[in-house]
Amino acid sequence: MSSGKTDTSIKGYIEVDQELCKGCQICISFCPKDAISASDKLNASGYLTVFLNDSGQCTGCAICALVCPEVAIEVYRG
């Protein structure tokens, strides 16, 4: 993978475009593995965003990306 992730135990991961995220947290509600958390950092528009937490539970199911109204989440399976 080009992202430098070489751990074979990783099933998937997401990248959140912090500038597109409006902090609605719908993705947190829908994540079946509780792999997404709210951030305490503001983006340029003043929204508190979300991020993939370090639990290692993400399976790359893409539910978060499907429910994101801002299309701010990219899902990678690996």
Secondary structure, 3 states (H helix, E strand, C coil): CCCCCCCCCCCEEEEECCCCCCCCCHHHHHCCCCCEEEEEEECCCCCEEEEECCCCCCCCCCHHHHHCCCCCEEEEEC
